[in-house]
């Protein structure tokens, strides 16, 4: 967070690959975000807005500031993904409006509100989880309707309530 000063510090929004096709479409890919942050100048250790103390404590700042202040430091992908997901909400691209509005929630100058960041990260990851769950439910329903239900009707005379595919040899036993 010490390399992010605002949404303008994350990317050159007017010169993204997406603006080559359409000047008003400003999509920042996740990989480009990671590259830009690793190259960005370290502006200072973020501080808690309430206490004014460095995030993580003075010991962490003392131990890591020299390393993180260098150009192109090792910053883990997981950490950068967590930041990106706060405004991308599961997408592989970020837009300047989402970045600006989300950053305003947890970053103001050099102060960094951990609680707001965690909330934004949870919301961003929840969208991805909800999308995955929806995909699984759709697949289960489709598979059950097209394959499982007819199989049970034809071979076991059991109707599980997924329509009339397959014939029973008499009266089907219903489960639902």
Residue, then its C-alpha position, 0 to 999 in steps of 0.5 A: x500500500x506504500x506504493x499506491x497514492x491514488x487510482x492515478x498512481x496504479x496505471x497510466x489509464x489513457x495508455x492501456x492496451x484496451x484504449x488502443x481499440x477504444x479510447x474510452x475503454x480503460x481496463x487494467x489487466x491484473x498482470x499489468x497492475x502487478x507489474x506497475x506496483x512492483x515498479x512504482x516508487x515506495x512513498x512511505x509506510x502506511x499508518x493507522x488512521x486512528x492511532x497514527x502508528x505504522x500498520x503492522x507495528x514499528x517492528x515490522x516497519x523497521x524490519x521490512x522498510x529497507x527491503x520494500x523501499x528498493x525498486x522491484x522488491x519481491x512482493x508476493x502475488x497473493x498480496x497483490x491479488x488481494x489488493x486487486x480483488x478489492x476493486x475488481x470483484x473477481x474480474x480479471x480487469x479493473x476500471x478507474x471508477x471502481x479503483x477510485x471508489x474502493x481506494x477511497x474506502x480504505x486509503x487516504x493519503x498515507x493512512x490505511x484503514x485495515x478494517x475497510x480493506x478487509x471488508x472490501x477484500x471479502x466482498x471482492x472474493x465473495x463475488x468470485x465464490x458466488x459465481x463458482x457456486x452458481x456455476x456448480x448449481x447450474x451444472x448439477x441441475x443440468x446433469x441431473x435433469x439430462x442424465x440422472x433423472x432419466x436413468x433413475x426413471x428407466x432402471x429403478x422406476x424412481x421419479x426425482x421430480x426432474x420432468x418426464x424424460x425416460x419411461x417407467x415400467x409402471x407407476x414411478x415411485x416419487x422422492x419429492 
